Amino acid sequence: QADCTKGKTPDTLAGQVVAVDLNQGKVTVRGNDGATHEFQASKETLQGYKVGDRIEAKLRSAPECK
C-alpha cells in the first residue's frame, strides 16, 4: 500500500482487532490510519482479544504492512 512507510514505525498503534489466530499466535489490527497490521503474540496475550475490540498496542518492532 502507498500508506505503508518502511522505516517509519510508530511507537504505538491504535486501532481495531479484525482477526485473532490463536494457533499461529497472530492478531490482525486495522489501525486508525486505515492500514492493516499483523502482529505475533503469545496465546496468553491473544486470549484477551476478540474481533471488534479497540486496542492501543506498544510496538516492539515494525508492523508488517498489507
C-alpha positions as CSV (number, residue, x, y, z in Angstrom):
1,Q,0.0,0.0,0.0
2,A,1.1,3.5,-0.6
3,D,0.4,4.5,3.0
4,C,2.9,1.8,4.3
5,T,6.2,3.6,5.0
6,K,9.1,1.3,5.8
7,G,11.5,2.5,8.4
8,K,9.0,4.9,9.9
9,T,7.5,2.8,12.8
10,P,5.2,4.4,15.3
11,D,5.8,3.7,19.0
12,T,2.2,2.7,19.4
13,L,-0.6,1.6,17.2
14,A,-4.3,2.4,18.0
15,G,-7.0,0.5,16.0
16,Q,-9.5,-2.3,15.9
17,V,-8.9,-6.1,16.0
18,V,-10.0,-7.6,12.7
19,A,-8.7,-11.2,13.3
20,V,-7.2,-13.4,16.0
21,D,-5.4,-16.6,15.2
22,L,-4.5,-18.5,18.4
23,N,-3.0,-21.4,16.5
24,Q,-0.4,-19.2,14.7
25,G,-0.1,-16.7,17.5
26,K,-1.2,-13.7,15.4
27,V,-3.5,-10.8,15.7
28,T,-4.5,-8.5,12.8
29,V,-5.3,-4.9,13.6
30,R,-6.7,-2.2,11.3
31,G,-5.0,1.0,12.5
32,N,-6.8,4.3,12.9
33,D,-4.9,5.3,9.7
34,G,-6.7,2.5,7.8
35,A,-3.7,0.3,7.3
36,T,-3.9,-3.3,8.3
37,H,-1.0,-4.7,10.5
38,E,-0.3,-8.3,11.6
39,F,1.4,-9.0,14.9
40,Q,2.9,-12.0,16.6
41,A,1.9,-12.5,20.2
42,S,1.7,-15.3,22.8
43,K,-1.5,-17.4,23.1
44,E,-1.9,-16.0,26.6
45,T,-1.9,-12.4,25.3
46,L,-4.2,-13.2,22.4
47,Q,-6.9,-14.9,24.5
48,G,-7.8,-11.5,25.9
49,Y,-8.8,-10.1,22.4
50,K,-11.7,-10.7,20.1
51,V,-12.7,-9.3,16.7
52,G,-14.0,-5.8,17.1
53,D,-12.0,-4.9,20.2
54,R,-10.4,-1.4,20.2
55,I,-6.8,-1.6,21.2
56,E,-3.7,0.5,21.7
57,A,-0.6,-1.5,21.4
58,K,3.0,-0.6,22.3
59,L,5.2,-1.9,19.4
60,R,8.4,-3.8,19.9
61,S,9.3,-4.0,16.2
62,A,8.0,-2.8,12.9
63,P,4.5,-4.0,11.9
64,E,4.0,-6.0,8.7
65,C,2.0,-3.8,6.4
66,K,-0.5,-5.4,4.0
